[in-house]
Amino acid sequence: MKLSGSYEFNATPEKVWQSLTNPDSLTACIPGCEKMESLGNDEYTATVSISMGPIRSKFDVTVKMVDMKPFESYSLIIEGKGSSGFVRGESHVKLTDNNGTTTVDVETDSSSGGMLARVGQRMMESFARSMMEKFFSCLQQTLK
């Protein structure tokens, strides 16, 4: 499943970068995130609970930040396992300076298996888009 989005921030790329790479900011804004811990080397573990239609599940997630170009771009490699299945994905995040404001463009490619995959592609895409919108809306609010 591929998703993309573009988000405007009233902050410099440096401030946006700090929020996007700070575990505390991420924990506060990722919907259902109960905790996030650093493993070092830009790798993190997290516990995330989701509720999608009839599925309620807790996922143990690993996140690795790679190809980091501070204040410009990075990629995320995400893997999660839970009682309802698994998710794997890669996201590419690009920050563009617009004279004091910042545009964040995100492209994500993910797959899932188990009960999650059986609920249907349409529901998964809608759910994933909603999670992405909630995350960036929260981050925008924290940077005002």
Chimera marker file (.cmm) of the C-alpha trace (Angstrom):
<marker_set name="trace">
<marker id="1" x="0.000" y="0.000" z="0.000" r="1" g="1" b="0" radius="0.5"/>
<marker id="2" x="1.388" y="3.370" z="-0.981" r="1" g="1" b="0" radius="0.5"/>
<marker id="3" x="0.455" y="6.640" z="0.731" r="1" g="1" b="0" radius="0.5"/>
<marker id="4" x="1.759" y="10.161" z="0.393" r="1" g="1" b="0" radius="0.5"/>
<marker id="5" x="1.065" y="13.479" z="2.041" r="1" g="1" b="0" radius="0.5"/>
<marker id="6" x="2.296" y="17.039" z="2.239" r="1" g="1" b="0" radius="0.5"/>
<marker id="7" x="2.137" y="19.112" z="5.432" r="1" g="1" b="0" radius="0.5"/>
<marker id="8" x="2.886" y="22.779" z="6.148" r="1" g="1" b="0" radius="0.5"/>
<marker id="9" x="4.567" y="23.913" z="9.365" r="1" g="1" b="0" radius="0.5"/>
<marker id="10" x="4.961" y="27.452" z="10.663" r="1" g="1" b="0" radius="0.5"/>
<marker id="11" x="8.497" y="26.673" z="11.795" r="1" g="1" b="0" radius="0.5"/>
<marker id="12" x="11.988" y="26.422" z="10.346" r="1" g="1" b="0" radius="0.5"/>
<marker id="13" x="13.244" y="23.086" z="8.988" r="1" g="1" b="0" radius="0.5"/>
<marker id="14" x="15.561" y="22.851" z="12.016" r="1" g="1" b="0" radius="0.5"/>
<marker id="15" x="12.618" y="23.005" z="14.471" r="1" g="1" b="0" radius="0.5"/>
<marker id="16" x="10.526" y="20.585" z="12.425" r="1" g="1" b="0" radius="0.5"/>
<marker id="17" x="13.491" y="18.193" z="12.180" r="1" g="1" b="0" radius="0.5"/>
<marker id="18" x="13.965" y="18.288" z="15.954" r="1" g="1" b="0" radius="0.5"/>
<marker id="19" x="10.329" y="17.294" z="16.497" r="1" g="1" b="0" radius="0.5"/>
<marker id="20" x="10.362" y="14.596" z="13.828" r="1" g="1" b="0" radius="0.5"/>
<marker id="21" x="13.463" y="12.986" z="15.342" r="1" g="1" b="0" radius="0.5"/>
<marker id="22" x="12.615" y="13.412" z="19.046" r="1" g="1" b="0" radius="0.5"/>
<marker id="23" x="11.154" y="10.277" z="20.717" r="1" g="1" b="0" radius="0.5"/>
<marker id="24" x="9.120" y="12.381" z="23.183" r="1" g="1" b="0" radius="0.5"/>
<marker id="25" x="7.456" y="14.356" z="20.369" r="1" g="1" b="0" radius="0.5"/>
<marker id="26" x="6.822" y="11.172" z="18.431" r="1" g="1" b="0" radius="0.5"/>
<marker id="27" x="5.327" y="9.350" z="21.424" r="1" g="1" b="0" radius="0.5"/>
<marker id="28" x="2.976" y="12.264" z="22.076" r="1" g="1" b="0" radius="0.5"/>
<marker id="29" x="1.776" y="12.466" z="18.466" r="1" g="1" b="0" radius="0.5"/>
<marker id="30" x="1.689" y="8.884" z="17.153" r="1" g="1" b="0" radius="0.5"/>
<marker id="31" x="-1.920" y="7.748" z="17.674" r="1" g="1" b="0" radius="0.5"/>
<marker id="32" x="-2.035" y="4.863" z="20.160" r="1" g="1" b="0" radius="0.5"/>
<marker id="33" x="1.667" y="5.069" z="21.043" r="1" g="1" b="0" radius="0.5"/>
<marker id="34" x="2.097" y="3.961" z="24.638" r="1" g="1" b="0" radius="0.5"/>
<marker id="35" x="5.882" y="4.217" z="24.804" r="1" g="1" b="0" radius="0.5"/>
<marker id="36" x="8.960" y="4.686" z="22.653" r="1" g="1" b="0" radius="0.5"/>
<marker id="37" x="12.497" y="3.897" z="23.711" r="1" g="1" b="0" radius="0.5"/>
<marker id="38" x="15.820" y="4.538" z="22.024" r="1" g="1" b="0" radius="0.5"/>
<marker id="39" x="18.048" y="1.574" z="21.234" r="1" g="1" b="0" radius="0.5"/>
<marker id="40" x="20.815" y="3.895" z="20.025" r="1" g="1" b="0" radius="0.5"/>
<marker id="41" x="22.069" y="4.395" z="16.472" r="1" g="1" b="0" radius="0.5"/>
<marker id="42" x="18.774" y="6.081" z="15.440" r="1" g="1" b="0" radius="0.5"/>
<marker id="43" x="16.793" y="2.919" z="16.208" r="1" g="1" b="0" radius="0.5"/>
<marker id="44" x="13.744" y="2.781" z="18.479" r="1" g="1" b="0" radius="0.5"/>
<marker id="45" x="11.229" y="0.331" z="19.899" r="1" g="1" b="0" radius="0.5"/>
<marker id="46" x="7.633" y="1.317" z="20.518" r="1" g="1" b="0" radius="0.5"/>
<marker id="47" x="4.378" y="-0.137" z="21.755" r="1" g="1" b="0" radius="0.5"/>
<marker id="48" x="1.365" y="1.011" z="19.741" r="1" g="1" b="0" radius="0.5"/>
<marker id="49" x="-2.289" y="0.052" z="20.250" r="1" g="1" b="0" radius="0.5"/>
<marker id="50" x="-4.660" y="0.251" z="17.311" r="1" g="1" b="0" radius="0.5"/>
<marker id="51" x="-8.390" y="-0.032" z="16.872" r="1" g="1" b="0" radius="0.5"/>
<marker id="52" x="-9.541" y="-0.540" z="13.304" r="1" g="1" b="0" radius="0.5"/>
<marker id="53" x="-13.110" y="-1.719" z="12.844" r="1" g="1" b="0" radius="0.5"/>
<marker id="54" x="-13.428" y="-5.030" z="14.689" r="1" g="1" b="0" radius="0.5"/>
<marker id="55" x="-9.658" y="-5.298" z="15.233" r="1" g="1" b="0" radius="0.5"/>
<marker id="56" x="-8.059" y="-4.144" z="18.439" r="1" g="1" b="0" radius="0.5"/>
<marker id="57" x="-4.427" y="-5.021" z="18.834" r="1" g="1" b="0" radius="0.5"/>
<marker id="58" x="-1.181" y="-3.997" z="20.459" r="1" g="1" b="0" radius="0.5"/>
<marker id="59" x="1.966" y="-3.954" z="18.329" r="1" g="1" b="0" radius="0.5"/>
<marker id="60" x="5.617" y="-4.167" z="19.265" r="1" g="1" b="0" radius="0.5"/>
<marker id="61" x="7.300" y="-1.940" z="16.708" r="1" g="1" b="0" radius="0.5"/>
<marker id="62" x="10.893" y="-1.251" z="15.699" r="1" g="1" b="0" radius="0.5"/>
<marker id="63" x="11.730" y="1.957" z="13.867" r="1" g="1" b="0" radius="0.5"/>
<marker id="64" x="15.077" y="2.704" z="12.254" r="1" g="1" b="0" radius="0.5"/>
<marker id="65" x="15.966" y="6.127" z="10.858" r="1" g="1" b="0" radius="0.5"/>
<marker id="66" x="18.334" y="5.846" z="7.876" r="1" g="1" b="0" radius="0.5"/>
<marker id="67" x="19.816" y="8.042" z="5.147" r="1" g="1" b="0" radius="0.5"/>
<marker id="68" x="19.612" y="11.025" z="7.474" r="1" g="1" b="0" radius="0.5"/>
<marker id="69" x="20.432" y="14.418" z="5.969" r="1" g="1" b="0" radius="0.5"/>
<marker id="70" x="19.772" y="16.816" z="8.877" r="1" g="1" b="0" radius="0.5"/>
<marker id="71" x="17.079" y="19.419" z="8.230" r="1" g="1" b="0" radius="0.5"/>
<marker id="72" x="16.503" y="17.984" z="4.705" r="1" g="1" b="0" radius="0.5"/>
<marker id="73" x="15.406" y="14.334" z="4.608" r="1" g="1" b="0" radius="0.5"/>
<marker id="74" x="15.509" y="10.847" z="6.082" r="1" g="1" b="0" radius="0.5"/>
<marker id="75" x="13.889" y="7.455" z="5.682" r="1" g="1" b="0" radius="0.5"/>
<marker id="76" x="12.166" y="5.229" z="8.212" r="1" g="1" b="0" radius="0.5"/>
<marker id="77" x="12.110" y="1.455" z="8.217" r="1" g="1" b="0" radius="0.5"/>
<marker id="78" x="9.221" y="0.204" z="10.354" r="1" g="1" b="0" radius="0.5"/>
<marker id="79" x="8.334" y="-3.333" z="11.433" r="1" g="1" b="0" radius="0.5"/>
<marker id="80" x="5.585" y="-4.258" z="13.841" r="1" g="1" b="0" radius="0.5"/>
<marker id="81" x="4.123" y="-7.495" z="15.180" r="1" g="1" b="0" radius="0.5"/>
<marker id="82" x="0.957" y="-8.019" z="17.153" r="1" g="1" b="0" radius="0.5"/>
<marker id="83" x="-1.752" y="-10.576" z="17.849" r="1" g="1" b="0" radius="0.5"/>
<marker id="84" x="-3.651" y="-9.465" z="14.724" r="1" g="1" b="0" radius="0.5"/>
<marker id="85" x="-0.740" y="-9.739" z="12.322" r="1" g="1" b="0" radius="0.5"/>
<marker id="86" x="2.249" y="-7.741" z="11.166" r="1" g="1" b="0" radius="0.5"/>
<marker id="87" x="3.071" y="-4.507" z="9.378" r="1" g="1" b="0" radius="0.5"/>
<marker id="88" x="6.205" y="-3.544" z="7.494" r="1" g="1" b="0" radius="0.5"/>
<marker id="89" x="6.890" y="-0.265" z="5.821" r="1" g="1" b="0" radius="0.5"/>
<marker id="90" x="9.314" y="2.294" z="4.598" r="1" g="1" b="0" radius="0.5"/>
<marker id="91" x="8.724" y="6.032" z="4.625" r="1" g="1" b="0" radius="0.5"/>
<marker id="92" x="10.678" y="8.796" z="2.961" r="1" g="1" b="0" radius="0.5"/>
<marker id="93" x="10.435" y="12.219" z="4.598" r="1" g="1" b="0" radius="0.5"/>
<marker id="94" x="11.597" y="15.412" z="2.886" r="1" g="1" b="0" radius="0.5"/>
<marker id="95" x="11.673" y="18.896" z="4.439" r="1" g="1" b="0" radius="0.5"/>
<marker id="96" x="11.610" y="21.984" z="2.233" r="1" g="1" b="0" radius="0.5"/>
<marker id="97" x="12.427" y="25.474" z="3.555" r="1" g="1" b="0" radius="0.5"/>
<marker id="98" x="9.921" y="28.134" z="2.453" r="1" g="1" b="0" radius="0.5"/>
<marker id="99" x="11.431" y="31.282" z="3.991" r="1" g="1" b="0" radius="0.5"/>
<marker id="100" x="10.656" y="30.481" z="7.627" r="1" g="1" b="0" radius="0.5"/>
<marker id="101" x="7.977" y="27.852" z="7.081" r="1" g="1" b="0" radius="0.5"/>
<marker id="102" x="8.560" y="24.225" z="6.188" r="1" g="1" b="0" radius="0.5"/>
<marker id="103" x="6.818" y="21.775" z="3.895" r="1" g="1" b="0" radius="0.5"/>
<marker id="104" x="7.123" y="18.128" z="4.887" r="1" g="1" b="0" radius="0.5"/>
<marker id="105" x="6.480" y="15.635" z="2.092" r="1" g="1" b="0" radius="0.5"/>
<marker id="106" x="6.011" y="11.989" z="3.036" r="1" g="1" b="0" radius="0.5"/>
<marker id="107" x="5.882" y="8.896" z="0.836" r="1" g="1" b="0" radius="0.5"/>
<marker id="108" x="5.148" y="5.552" z="2.446" r="1" g="1" b="0" radius="0.5"/>
<marker id="109" x="5.055" y="2.018" z="1.115" r="1" g="1" b="0" radius="0.5"/>
<marker id="110" x="3.794" y="-0.651" z="3.508" r="1" g="1" b="0" radius="0.5"/>
<marker id="111" x="2.448" y="-4.182" z="3.682" r="1" g="1" b="0" radius="0.5"/>
<marker id="112" x="0.568" y="-6.169" z="6.289" r="1" g="1" b="0" radius="0.5"/>
<marker id="113" x="-0.331" y="-9.761" z="7.001" r="1" g="1" b="0" radius="0.5"/>
<marker id="114" x="-2.568" y="-11.815" z="9.242" r="1" g="1" b="0" radius="0.5"/>
<marker id="115" x="-6.005" y="-10.620" z="10.292" r="1" g="1" b="0" radius="0.5"/>
<marker id="116" x="-4.990" y="-7.063" z="9.383" r="1" g="1" b="0" radius="0.5"/>
<marker id="117" x="-4.564" y="-7.989" z="5.742" r="1" g="1" b="0" radius="0.5"/>
<marker id="118" x="-7.892" y="-9.833" z="5.688" r="1" g="1" b="0" radius="0.5"/>
<marker id="119" x="-9.960" y="-6.785" z="6.686" r="1" g="1" b="0" radius="0.5"/>
<marker id="120" x="-9.418" y="-5.429" z="3.211" r="1" g="1" b="0" radius="0.5"/>
<marker id="121" x="-7.169" y="-3.016" z="1.417" r="1" g="1" b="0" radius="0.5"/>
<marker id="122" x="-9.764" y="-0.236" z="1.396" r="1" g="1" b="0" radius="0.5"/>
<marker id="123" x="-10.121" y="-0.168" z="5.180" r="1" g="1" b="0" radius="0.5"/>
<marker id="124" x="-6.348" y="-0.383" z="5.683" r="1" g="1" b="0" radius="0.5"/>
<marker id="125" x="-5.676" y="2.570" z="3.398" r="1" g="1" b="0" radius="0.5"/>
<marker id="126" x="-8.315" y="4.727" z="5.083" r="1" g="1" b="0" radius="0.5"/>
<marker id="127" x="-6.984" y="3.785" z="8.525" r="1" g="1" b="0" radius="0.5"/>
<marker id="128" x="-3.348" y="4.464" z="7.587" r="1" g="1" b="0" radius="0.5"/>
<marker id="129" x="-4.231" y="7.839" z="6.042" r="1" g="1" b="0" radius="0.5"/>
<marker id="130" x="-6.170" y="8.791" z="9.182" r="1" g="1" b="0" radius="0.5"/>
<marker id="131" x="-3.196" y="7.852" z="11.391" r="1" g="1" b="0" radius="0.5"/>
<marker id="132" x="-0.833" y="9.934" z="9.228" r="1" g="1" b="0" radius="0.5"/>
<marker id="133" x="-3.194" y="12.951" z="9.296" r="1" g="1" b="0" radius="0.5"/>
<marker id="134" x="-3.600" y="12.743" z="13.100" r="1" g="1" b="0" radius="0.5"/>
<marker id="135" x="0.157" y="12.477" z="13.594" r="1" g="1" b="0" radius="0.5"/>
<marker id="136" x="1.038" y="15.500" z="11.461" r="1" g="1" b="0" radius="0.5"/>
<marker id="137" x="-1.867" y="17.572" z="12.825" r="1" g="1" b="0" radius="0.5"/>
<marker id="138" x="-0.572" y="16.943" z="16.362" r="1" g="1" b="0" radius="0.5"/>
<marker id="139" x="2.981" y="17.813" z="15.338" r="1" g="1" b="0" radius="0.5"/>
<marker id="140" x="1.783" y="21.027" z="13.682" r="1" g="1" b="0" radius="0.5"/>
<marker id="141" x="0.024" y="22.015" z="16.923" r="1" g="1" b="0" radius="0.5"/>
<marker id="142" x="3.155" y="21.399" z="19.021" r="1" g="1" b="0" radius="0.5"/>
<marker id="143" x="5.212" y="23.685" z="16.759" r="1" g="1" b="0" radius="0.5"/>
<marker id="144" x="2.867" y="26.684" z="16.877" r="1" g="1" b="0" radius="0.5"/>
<link id1="1" id2="2" r="1" g="1" b="0" radius="0.2"/>
<link id1="2" id2="3" r="1" g="1" b="0" radius="0.2"/>
<link id1="3" id2="4" r="1" g="1" b="0" radius="0.2"/>
<link id1="4" id2="5" r="1" g="1" b="0" radius="0.2"/>
<link id1="5" id2="6" r="1" g="1" b="0" radius="0.2"/>
<link id1="6" id2="7" r="1" g="1" b="0" radius="0.2"/>
<link id1="7" id2="8" r="1" g="1" b="0" radius="0.2"/>
<link id1="8" id2="9" r="1" g="1" b="0" radius="0.2"/>
<link id1="9" id2="10" r="1" g="1" b="0" radius="0.2"/>
<link id1="10" id2="11" r="1" g="1" b="0" radius="0.2"/>
<link id1="11" id2="12" r="1" g="1" b="0" radius="0.2"/>
<link id1="12" id2="13" r="1" g="1" b="0" radius="0.2"/>
<link id1="13" id2="14" r="1" g="1" b="0" radius="0.2"/>
<link id1="14" id2="15" r="1" g="1" b="0" radius="0.2"/>
<link id1="15" id2="16" r="1" g="1" b="0" radius="0.2"/>
<link id1="16" id2="17" r="1" g="1" b="0" radius="0.2"/>
<link id1="17" id2="18" r="1" g="1" b="0" radius="0.2"/>
<link id1="18" id2="19" r="1" g="1" b="0" radius="0.2"/>
<link id1="19" id2="20" r="1" g="1" b="0" radius="0.2"/>
<link id1="20" id2="21" r="1" g="1" b="0" radius="0.2"/>
<link id1="21" id2="22" r="1" g="1" b="0" radius="0.2"/>
<link id1="22" id2="23" r="1" g="1" b="0" radius="0.2"/>
<link id1="23" id2="24" r="1" g="1" b="0" radius="0.2"/>
<link id1="24" id2="25" r="1" g="1" b="0" radius="0.2"/>
<link id1="25" id2="26" r="1" g="1" b="0" radius="0.2"/>
<link id1="26" id2="27" r="1" g="1" b="0" radius="0.2"/>
<link id1="27" id2="28" r="1" g="1" b="0" radius="0.2"/>
<link id1="28" id2="29" r="1" g="1" b="0" radius="0.2"/>
<link id1="29" id2="30" r="1" g="1" b="0" radius="0.2"/>
<link id1="30" id2="31" r="1" g="1" b="0" radius="0.2"/>
<link id1="31" id2="32" r="1" g="1" b="0" radius="0.2"/>
<link id1="32" id2="33" r="1" g="1" b="0" radius="0.2"/>
<link id1="33" id2="34" r="1" g="1" b="0" radius="0.2"/>
<link id1="34" id2="35" r="1" g="1" b="0" radius="0.2"/>
<link id1="35" id2="36" r="1" g="1" b="0" radius="0.2"/>
<link id1="36" id2="37" r="1" g="1" b="0" radius="0.2"/>
<link id1="37" id2="38" r="1" g="1" b="0" radius="0.2"/>
<link id1="38" id2="39" r="1" g="1" b="0" radius="0.2"/>
<link id1="39" id2="40" r="1" g="1" b="0" radius="0.2"/>
<link id1="40" id2="41" r="1" g="1" b="0" radius="0.2"/>
<link id1="41" id2="42" r="1" g="1" b="0" radius="0.2"/>
<link id1="42" id2="43" r="1" g="1" b="0" radius="0.2"/>
<link id1="43" id2="44" r="1" g="1" b="0" radius="0.2"/>
<link id1="44" id2="45" r="1" g="1" b="0" radius="0.2"/>
<link id1="45" id2="46" r="1" g="1" b="0" radius="0.2"/>
<link id1="46" id2="47" r="1" g="1" b="0" radius="0.2"/>
<link id1="47" id2="48" r="1" g="1" b="0" radius="0.2"/>
<link id1="48" id2="49" r="1" g="1" b="0" radius="0.2"/>
<link id1="49" id2="50" r="1" g="1" b="0" radius="0.2"/>
<link id1="50" id2="51" r="1" g="1" b="0" radius="0.2"/>
<link id1="51" id2="52" r="1" g="1" b="0" radius="0.2"/>
<link id1="52" id2="53" r="1" g="1" b="0" radius="0.2"/>
<link id1="53" id2="54" r="1" g="1" b="0" radius="0.2"/>
<link id1="54" id2="55" r="1" g="1" b="0" radius="0.2"/>
<link id1="55" id2="56" r="1" g="1" b="0" radius="0.2"/>
<link id1="56" id2="57" r="1" g="1" b="0" radius="0.2"/>
<link id1="57" id2="58" r="1" g="1" b="0" radius="0.2"/>
<link id1="58" id2="59" r="1" g="1" b="0" radius="0.2"/>
<link id1="59" id2="60" r="1" g="1" b="0" radius="0.2"/>
<link id1="60" id2="61" r="1" g="1" b="0" radius="0.2"/>
<link id1="61" id2="62" r="1" g="1" b="0" radius="0.2"/>
<link id1="62" id2="63" r="1" g="1" b="0" radius="0.2"/>
<link id1="63" id2="64" r="1" g="1" b="0" radius="0.2"/>
<link id1="64" id2="65" r="1" g="1" b="0" radius="0.2"/>
<link id1="65" id2="66" r="1" g="1" b="0" radius="0.2"/>
<link id1="66" id2="67" r="1" g="1" b="0" radius="0.2"/>
<link id1="67" id2="68" r="1" g="1" b="0" radius="0.2"/>
<link id1="68" id2="69" r="1" g="1" b="0" radius="0.2"/>
<link id1="69" id2="70" r="1" g="1" b="0" radius="0.2"/>
<link id1="70" id2="71" r="1" g="1" b="0" radius="0.2"/>
<link id1="71" id2="72" r="1" g="1" b="0" radius="0.2"/>
<link id1="72" id2="73" r="1" g="1" b="0" radius="0.2"/>
<link id1="73" id2="74" r="1" g="1" b="0" radius="0.2"/>
<link id1="74" id2="75" r="1" g="1" b="0" radius="0.2"/>
<link id1="75" id2="76" r="1" g="1" b="0" radius="0.2"/>
<link id1="76" id2="77" r="1" g="1" b="0" radius="0.2"/>
<link id1="77" id2="78" r="1" g="1" b="0" radius="0.2"/>
<link id1="78" id2="79" r="1" g="1" b="0" radius="0.2"/>
<link id1="79" id2="80" r="1" g="1" b="0" radius="0.2"/>
<link id1="80" id2="81" r="1" g="1" b="0" radius="0.2"/>
<link id1="81" id2="82" r="1" g="1" b="0" radius="0.2"/>
<link id1="82" id2="83" r="1" g="1" b="0" radius="0.2"/>
<link id1="83" id2="84" r="1" g="1" b="0" radius="0.2"/>
<link id1="84" id2="85" r="1" g="1" b="0" radius="0.2"/>
<link id1="85" id2="86" r="1" g="1" b="0" radius="0.2"/>
<link id1="86" id2="87" r="1" g="1" b="0" radius="0.2"/>
<link id1="87" id2="88" r="1" g="1" b="0" radius="0.2"/>
<link id1="88" id2="89" r="1" g="1" b="0" radius="0.2"/>
<link id1="89" id2="90" r="1" g="1" b="0" radius="0.2"/>
<link id1="90" id2="91" r="1" g="1" b="0" radius="0.2"/>
<link id1="91" id2="92" r="1" g="1" b="0" radius="0.2"/>
<link id1="92" id2="93" r="1" g="1" b="0" radius="0.2"/>
<link id1="93" id2="94" r="1" g="1" b="0" radius="0.2"/>
<link id1="94" id2="95" r="1" g="1" b="0" radius="0.2"/>
<link id1="95" id2="96" r="1" g="1" b="0" radius="0.2"/>
<link id1="96" id2="97" r="1" g="1" b="0" radius="0.2"/>
<link id1="97" id2="98" r="1" g="1" b="0" radius="0.2"/>
<link id1="98" id2="99" r="1" g="1" b="0" radius="0.2"/>
<link id1="99" id2="100" r="1" g="1" b="0" radius="0.2"/>
<link id1="100" id2="101" r="1" g="1" b="0" radius="0.2"/>
<link id1="101" id2="102" r="1" g="1" b="0" radius="0.2"/>
<link id1="102" id2="103" r="1" g="1" b="0" radius="0.2"/>
<link id1="103" id2="104" r="1" g="1" b="0" radius="0.2"/>
<link id1="104" id2="105" r="1" g="1" b="0" radius="0.2"/>
<link id1="105" id2="106" r="1" g="1" b="0" radius="0.2"/>
<link id1="106" id2="107" r="1" g="1" b="0" radius="0.2"/>
<link id1="107" id2="108" r="1" g="1" b="0" radius="0.2"/>
<link id1="108" id2="109" r="1" g="1" b="0" radius="0.2"/>
<link id1="109" id2="110" r="1" g="1" b="0" radius="0.2"/>
<link id1="110" id2="111" r="1" g="1" b="0" radius="0.2"/>
<link id1="111" id2="112" r="1" g="1" b="0" radius="0.2"/>
<link id1="112" id2="113" r="1" g="1" b="0" radius="0.2"/>
<link id1="113" id2="114" r="1" g="1" b="0" radius="0.2"/>
<link id1="114" id2="115" r="1" g="1" b="0" radius="0.2"/>
<link id1="115" id2="116" r="1" g="1" b="0" radius="0.2"/>
<link id1="116" id2="117" r="1" g="1" b="0" radius="0.2"/>
<link id1="117" id2="118" r="1" g="1" b="0" radius="0.2"/>
<link id1="118" id2="119" r="1" g="1" b="0" radius="0.2"/>
<link id1="119" id2="120" r="1" g="1" b="0" radius="0.2"/>
<link id1="120" id2="121" r="1" g="1" b="0" radius="0.2"/>
<link id1="121" id2="122" r="1" g="1" b="0" radius="0.2"/>
<link id1="122" id2="123" r="1" g="1" b="0" radius="0.2"/>
<link id1="123" id2="124" r="1" g="1" b="0" radius="0.2"/>
<link id1="124" id2="125" r="1" g="1" b="0" radius="0.2"/>
<link id1="125" id2="126" r="1" g="1" b="0" radius="0.2"/>
<link id1="126" id2="127" r="1" g="1" b="0" radius="0.2"/>
<link id1="127" id2="128" r="1" g="1" b="0" radius="0.2"/>
<link id1="128" id2="129" r="1" g="1" b="0" radius="0.2"/>
<link id1="129" id2="130" r="1" g="1" b="0" radius="0.2"/>
<link id1="130" id2="131" r="1" g="1" b="0" radius="0.2"/>
<link id1="131" id2="132" r="1" g="1" b="0" radius="0.2"/>
<link id1="132" id2="133" r="1" g="1" b="0" radius="0.2"/>
<link id1="133" id2="134" r="1" g="1" b="0" radius="0.2"/>
<link id1="134" id2="135" r="1" g="1" b="0" radius="0.2"/>
<link id1="135" id2="136" r="1" g="1" b="0" radius="0.2"/>
<link id1="136" id2="137" r="1" g="1" b="0" radius="0.2"/>
<link id1="137" id2="138" r="1" g="1" b="0" radius="0.2"/>
<link id1="138" id2="139" r="1" g="1" b="0" radius="0.2"/>
<link id1="139" id2="140" r="1" g="1" b="0" radius="0.2"/>
<link id1="140" id2="141" r="1" g="1" b="0" radius="0.2"/>
<link id1="141" id2="142" r="1" g="1" b="0" radius="0.2"/>
<link id1="142" id2="143" r="1" g="1" b="0" radius="0.2"/>
<link id1="143" id2="144" r="1" g="1" b="0" radius="0.2"/>
</marker_set>
